[in-house]
Amino acid sequence: MFKNLSDRLERSFKILKGEGRITEINIAETLKDVRRALLDADVNYKVAKSFTDTVKQKALGQNVINALKPKELMIKIVHDELTSLMGGQEAPLNLSGNPTVILMSGLQGSGKTTFSGKLAKKLKSSKGKRPLLVAADVYRPAAIEQLKVLGESIGVPVYTEDGNKDAVQIALNGIAEAKRNHQDLVIIDTAGRLAVDEEMMREIEAIKNAVKPQETLFVVDSMTGQDAVNTAREFNERLDFNGVVLTKLDGDTRGGAALSIRSVVEKPIKYIGTGEKLEDIQEFNPEGMASRILGMGDIVELAKRAQELYDQKEAERLQEKIKKNKFDFDDFLNQIHQIKKMGNIKELASMIPGVGKVIKDIDIDDSAFTSIEAMINSMTPYERHNPEVLNQSRRQRIAKGSGTSIQAVNKFVKQFEDTRKMMRAASNMKNPMKMMNQLKQARSQRRF
């Protein structure tokens, strides 16, 4: 995500490395390079110029204090301005209304239908919503079938009407269906359209006027760069939408749409799509995105994803097993599945401050767990519950069954045992800070 832009900005800041203070000369050179990096990332020219002018104004005359070096100070100023440029703070969905109605709009191929399924799944799991997907694309039968498949895969019903070509009526009937079935969320997937297609634009306006949605979202492919921003402006003039959804942000995108769209249309980015899986969706956080662009990670998003999957009862059960040294291979396998639900492994790792730069050129994907899962799945239920019984003959059978080597099995079993010991030791430290304070007090009293 934004790899090229991150690399260019990092090179720009190196100009200030070793400088004792910020001057008009060295900041001019740095910001000239920053502006080039932004333009190469397809950021709107006026936005890029305004951004660097603001950074220059804030940086000049500042004293480098509290051990901050000029480079560090510049990174902080750029981080703060990037955050402001992208909206400053998260813009949550308006989930009022019974049911809440969310209307999707955008160009054909922007990812509206897939995002509709992703959003339904997310709000169902994170907010406890009971969604209904409404197929109001009356021009493309494949879109209706795609929505049906998505709905079935996430356990969400899909409202369709065979033969009806009135998208407005289908949308209204879908809302009525949701009310009858006590569903509190309706997501209406509409046909893709061009802003220059007057008839199609009148249709989406008519749908919005009829259903009066709590949220009208403009879904746009972030890989289209400035075209995405221009299209957003045209749609906003007709629809006055509430927010933007950037899809395909995991692709070879230059970042221009994410950095320009908020300034140009003055509407917040609400969600981003970060992959092909139905879990690859997240609320857009300007501060976290600024940190990721500058290679500083995004620990807040990482914690948020973990929290969404957190199960108090399961955590307590696992804690008891760890204390009793009963943590087994089934538990380990379950933890792998939980991690994979959080998203792409490399993306997760890049959210840890300092790790993104280290692994940027390393190919990491979900297949990193494949051999481990194969080894555990090649064990008998008895072996998975009793790791200590894995003698040499059992390990040889597991290696053969999983298509790995005996060396790989031995290495994994040792790593598992080491992990189990560390987890047990950590669980026995009920309050490590309190224990440390007690130890210090005892040493003070005994004078040693």
C-alpha positions in Angstrom: 0.0 0.0 0.0 1.6 3.3 -1.2 5.0 1.6 -1.5 6.3 3.9 -4.2 5.2 7.1 -2.4 6.6 5.8 0.9 10.0 5.1 -0.7 10.1 8.6 -2.4 9.2 10.4 0.8 11.8 8.5 2.7 14.4 9.6 0.1 13.2 13.2 0.4 13.7 13.3 4.1 17.3 12.1 3.8 18.2 15.5 2.4 17.8 16.8 6.0 19.9 14.1 7.5 22.9 15.5 9.4 21.6 19.0 9.3 21.8 20.9 12.6 18.7 23.0 12.0 16.0 23.7 9.5 16.8 26.6 7.1 15.0 28.0 4.1 17.6 26.5 1.8 17.5 22.9 3.0 13.7 22.9 3.5 13.2 24.2 0.0 15.2 21.3 -1.4 13.4 18.8 0.7 9.9 20.1 -0.1 10.7 20.3 -3.8 11.4 16.6 -3.7 8.3 15.9 -1.6 6.1 17.8 -4.1 7.6 15.7 -6.9 6.8 12.5 -4.9 3.2 13.6 -4.5 2.8 14.5 -8.2 4.3 11.2 -9.2 1.8 9.5 -6.9 -0.9 11.3 -9.0 -1.9 13.8 -6.3 -3.8 16.8 -7.6 -1.3 19.6 -8.4 -3.1 22.3 -6.4 -3.4 19.9 -3.5 0.3 19.0 -3.7 1.4 22.7 -3.9 -0.9 23.8 -1.0 0.3 20.9 1.1 4.1 21.7 0.7 3.4 25.4 1.2 1.7 24.7 4.5 4.5 22.3 5.6 7.1 25.0 4.7 5.3 27.7 6.7 5.0 25.4 9.7 8.6 24.2 9.6 10.4 27.5 9.0 11.5 29.3 12.2 10.8 26.3 14.4 13.6 25.4 16.8 14.7 21.8 17.0 14.0 20.9 20.6 13.7 17.9 22.9 16.3 15.9 21.0 14.3 16.2 17.8 16.5 16.4 14.7 15.5 18.4 11.6 14.6 15.2 9.8 12.4 14.0 12.7 10.7 17.3 13.0 10.0 17.4 9.3 8.5 13.9 9.4 6.3 15.0 12.3 5.0 18.1 10.4 4.4 16.1 7.2 2.6 13.4 9.2 0.3 15.9 10.8 -0.4 17.6 7.5 -1.1 14.3 5.7 -3.5 13.5 8.5 -5.3 16.8 8.1 -5.2 16.5 4.3 -7.1 13.1 4.5 -9.7 14.4 6.9 -8.1 14.6 10.3 -10.2 11.9 12.0 -12.4 8.9 11.2 -15.9 9.6 9.8 -18.1 6.8 11.1 -21.2 5.7 9.2 -24.6 7.1 10.3 -26.4 3.9 11.4 -29.6 5.7 12.6 -33.0 4.8 11.2 -34.9 1.5 11.3 -33.8 0.2 9.0 -30.6 2.0 8.3 -30.4 2.5 4.5 -27.1 2.7 2.7 -27.1 3.5 -1.0 -24.1 2.5 -3.2 -23.1 4.6 -6.2 -20.2 4.7 -8.6 -18.7 3.7 -11.9 -19.1 0.2 -13.4 -16.2 -2.0 -12.3 -15.4 0.2 -9.2 -16.2 -2.7 -6.9 -19.6 -1.6 -5.6 -21.1 -5.1 -5.5 -18.2 -6.7 -3.8 -18.0 -3.9 -1.3 -21.7 -4.2 -0.5 -21.1 -7.8 0.6 -18.0 -6.8 2.6 -19.8 -4.0 4.4 -22.8 -6.3 5.2 -20.5 -8.9 6.6 -18.5 -6.3 8.7 -21.6 -4.6 10.1 -23.2 -7.9 10.9 -20.2 -9.1 12.9 -19.0 -5.9 14.5 -22.2 -4.1 15.1 -24.7 -7.0 15.4 -26.7 -5.7 12.5 -29.2 -7.9 10.5 -28.6 -6.8 6.9 -30.5 -7.2 3.7 -28.7 -6.7 0.4 -30.9 -5.3 -2.4 -30.0 -6.0 -6.0 -31.0 -2.8 -7.8 -28.7 -3.1 -10.8 -31.4 -3.8 -13.5 -28.9 -3.7 -16.4 -26.4 -6.3 -15.6 -27.7 -9.8 -14.6 -24.2 -10.9 -13.6 -24.3 -8.2 -10.8 -27.4 -9.8 -9.4 -25.9 -13.3 -9.5 -22.7 -12.0 -7.9 -24.7 -10.4 -5.1 -26.6 -13.6 -4.5 -23.3 -15.6 -4.3 -21.9 -13.0 -1.9 -25.0 -13.0 0.3 -25.0 -16.8 0.5 -21.3 -16.9 1.5 -21.8 -14.5 4.4 -25.3 -15.6 5.5 -27.1 -12.5 4.4 -30.3 -12.5 2.4 -30.5 -10.8 -1.0 -33.7 -9.1 -2.3 -34.2 -9.4 -6.1 -37.1 -9.0 -8.5 -36.9 -11.0 -11.7 -38.1 -9.1 -14.7 -38.6 -5.7 -13.0 -36.6 -3.0 -14.6 -37.6 -0.2 -12.2 -34.6 0.3 -9.9 -36.5 2.8 -7.8 -39.4 0.4 -7.1 -37.0 -2.5 -6.4 -35.2 -0.3 -3.8 -38.4 0.7 -2.1 -39.7 -2.9 -2.1 -36.4 -4.1 -0.6 -36.8 -1.7 2.3 -40.4 -2.8 2.8 -39.1 -6.4 2.8 -36.5 -5.6 5.5 -39.2 -4.0 7.7 -41.4 -7.1 7.4 -38.5 -9.3 8.5 -37.3 -7.0 11.2 -33.9 -6.4 9.4 -32.3 -3.2 10.6 -29.9 -2.6 7.7 -30.5 -2.3 4.0 -27.6 -2.0 1.5 -28.7 -1.1 -2.0 -26.4 -2.1 -4.8 -27.0 0.0 -7.9 -25.8 -0.1 -11.5 -22.5 1.5 -12.5 -22.9 4.7 -14.4 -21.0 7.5 -16.0 -21.5 11.1 -14.9 -22.0 12.0 -18.6 -24.9 9.5 -18.9 -27.8 11.9 -18.0 -30.5 9.1 -18.0 -28.5 6.9 -15.6 -27.6 9.9 -13.4 -31.3 10.8 -13.1 -32.0 7.2 -12.1 -29.6 7.2 -9.1 -30.9 10.6 -8.1 -34.4 9.2 -8.2 -33.4 6.2 -6.1 -31.8 8.5 -3.5 -34.8 10.8 -3.4 -37.2 7.9 -3.0 -35.4 5.9 -0.3 -33.9 8.8 1.6 -30.8 6.8 2.7 -28.9 7.6 5.9 -25.7 7.1 3.9 -25.0 7.5 0.2 -21.5 6.2 -0.5 -19.5 6.8 -3.7 -17.4 3.7 -4.5 -14.3 4.3 -6.6 -11.3 2.3 -7.8 -8.3 4.0 -6.2 -6.0 2.7 -9.0 -7.6 5.2 -11.4 -5.8 8.1 -9.5 -6.9 11.5 -10.6 -9.7 10.1 -12.7 -11.2 8.8 -9.5 -11.1 12.3 -8.0 -12.6 14.0 -11.1 -15.4 11.4 -11.2 -16.1 11.9 -7.5 -16.4 15.6 -8.0 -19.0 15.1 -10.8 -21.0 12.5 -8.8 -21.0 14.7 -5.7 -22.4 17.7 -7.7 -25.4 15.5 -8.6 -25.8 13.2 -5.5 -24.3 15.2 -2.7 -23.0 11.9 -1.3 -22.0 11.4 2.4 -18.7 9.7 1.9 -16.2 7.9 -0.3 -15.1 4.3 -0.4 -11.7 3.6 -2.0 -11.4 0.0 -3.3 -8.3 -1.9 -4.5 -6.0 0.1 -2.2 -3.8 -3.0 -2.0 -3.0 -2.9 -5.7 -0.4 -1.0 -7.6 -2.0 2.3 -6.6 0.0 5.5 -6.4 -2.1 7.0 -3.6 -3.3 10.1 -5.5 -7.0 9.4 -4.9 -6.6 8.9 -1.1 -4.6 12.1 -0.7 -6.6 14.4 -3.0 -10.2 13.3 -2.8 -11.0 14.8 0.6 -9.7 18.3 -0.4 -11.4 18.3 -3.8 -14.9 17.1 -2.9 -14.9 18.0 0.8 -16.4 14.6 1.7 -14.6 12.1 4.0 -13.2 8.8 3.0 -15.2 6.3 5.1 -13.9 2.9 4.1 -11.1 1.3 2.1 -10.9 -2.1 0.4 -7.5 -3.7 1.0 -7.8 -7.1 -0.8 -10.0 -9.6 -2.4 -11.2 -11.4 0.7 -14.5 -10.4 2.3 -12.6 -9.5 5.4 -10.4 -7.1 3.5 -12.3 -3.9 4.5 -11.5 -1.3 7.1 -12.7 2.1 8.3 -10.5 4.8 6.9 -8.3 6.4 9.6 -6.4 9.4 8.4 -3.8 9.4 11.1 -3.2 5.7 10.8 -2.9 6.0 7.0 -0.5 8.9 7.3 1.7 6.8 9.6 1.6 3.9 7.1 2.6 6.2 4.2 5.6 7.4 6.2 6.6 3.8 7.2 5.6 4.3 10.8 3.1 1.4 11.0 -0.5 1.6 12.3 -0.8 0.0 15.7 -4.3 1.4 16.2 -5.7 -0.5 13.2 -3.9 -3.7 14.3 -5.4 -3.5 17.8 -8.9 -2.7 16.3 -8.8 -5.9 14.1 -7.7 -8.0 17.0 -10.5 -6.5 19.2 -13.1 -7.4 16.6 -12.1 -11.1 16.9 -11.7 -11.1 20.6 -13.9 -13.6 22.5 -13.8 -13.1 26.3 -15.0 -16.7 27.1 -12.5 -18.2 24.6 -9.7 -16.1 26.0 -10.5 -17.2 29.6 -10.7 -20.9 28.5 -7.3 -20.6 26.7 -5.8 -18.8 29.7 -6.7 -21.7 32.0 -5.3 -24.2 29.5 -2.0 -22.3 29.4 -1.7 -22.1 33.1 -2.2 -25.9 33.3 0.3 -26.5 30.5 -2.6 -27.9 28.4 -2.2 -25.6 25.4 -2.3 -28.0 22.5 -2.0 -28.1 18.7 -5.7 -27.6 18.2 -5.5 -24.4 20.2 -2.4 -23.4 18.1 -4.3 -24.1 14.9 -7.2 -22.0 16.1 -4.9 -19.1 16.8 -3.5 -19.3 13.2 -7.1 -19.2 11.8 -7.8 -16.1 14.0 -4.7 -14.3 12.7 -5.6 -15.1 9.1 -9.1 -13.6 9.6 -7.4 -10.3 10.5 -6.1 -9.9 7.0 -3.1 -10.4 4.8 0.0 -11.4 6.9 2.4 -8.9 5.3 -0.1 -6.1 5.7 -0.6 -7.0 9.4 3.2 -7.1 9.9 3.6 -3.7 8.2 1.2 -2.2 10.9 3.9 -2.8 13.5 6.1 0.3 13.8 9.5 -0.3 12.2 8.6 -3.6 10.6 7.1 -2.3 7.4 10.5 -1.0 6.1 12.3 -4.2 7.0 9.8 -6.5 5.1 8.9 -4.3 2.2 10.9 -6.4 -0.3 10.1 -9.7 1.3 7.3 -11.8 -0.2 5.0 -12.9 2.7 1.5 -14.3 2.3 -0.9 -16.6 3.9 1.0 -19.6 2.5 3.5 -19.0 5.3 1.2 -21.1 7.5 0.4 -23.8 5.0 3.1 -26.3 6.1 2.3 -25.8 9.8 -1.4 -26.4 9.1 -0.6 -29.4 7.1 1.5 -30.9 9.9 -1.2 -30.3 12.5 -3.9 -31.7 10.2 -1.7 -34.9 9.7 -1.8 -35.6 13.5 -4.4 -37.8 15.1 -6.9 -36.1 17.5 -5.0 -37.8 20.4 -1.6 -36.4 19.2 -3.1 -32.9 18.8 -4.4 -33.0 22.4 -1.2 -34.6 23.8 1.9 -33.0 22.2 4.2 -34.9 24.5 3.5 -38.2 22.8 5.1 -37.2 19.5 8.0 -39.7 19.4 10.2 -40.2 16.3 7.9 -42.7 14.6 4.9 -40.5 15.0 6.8 -37.5 13.7 8.0 -39.5 10.6 4.3 -40.4 9.8 3.3 -36.7 10.2 6.1 -35.6 7.9 5.0 -38.1 5.3 1.3 -37.2 5.7 2.0 -33.4 5.4 4.4 -33.6 2.6 7.2 -32.1 4.7 10.5 -33.4 6.1 11.2 -34.9 9.5 13.6 -31.9 10.1 10.7 -29.5 9.5 8.4 -31.5 11.9 11.1 -31.6 14.6 11.7 -27.8 14.2 8.0 -27.0 14.4 7.5 -29.2 17.5 10.4 -27.6 19.3 9.1 -24.1 18.4 5.7 -25.1 19.7 7.2 -26.4 23.0 9.2 -23.2 23.4 6.1 -21.1 22.8 4.1 -23.1 25.3 6.7 -22.6 28.0 6.9 -18.9 27.4 3.1 -18.6 27.4 2.9 -20.5 30.7 5.6 -18.4 32.3 3.8 -15.2 31.2 0.4 -16.4 32.5 1.9 -17.1 36.0 3.1 -13.4 36.3 -0.2 -12.0 37.5 1.1 -8.5 38.0 4.7 -8.2 36.8 5.0 -4.5 37.8 3.7 -5.2 41.3 6.2 -8.1 41.6 9.1 -5.9 40.5 8.1 -3.2 43.0 7.9 -5.8 45.8 11.3 -7.1 44.9 12.8 -3.6 44.9 11.2 -2.9 48.3 12.6 -6.2 49.7 16.1 -5.4 48.4 15.9 -1.9 50.0 14.9 -3.3 53.4 17.6 -5.9 53.3 20.2 -3.5 51.9 21.4 -5.7 49.0 
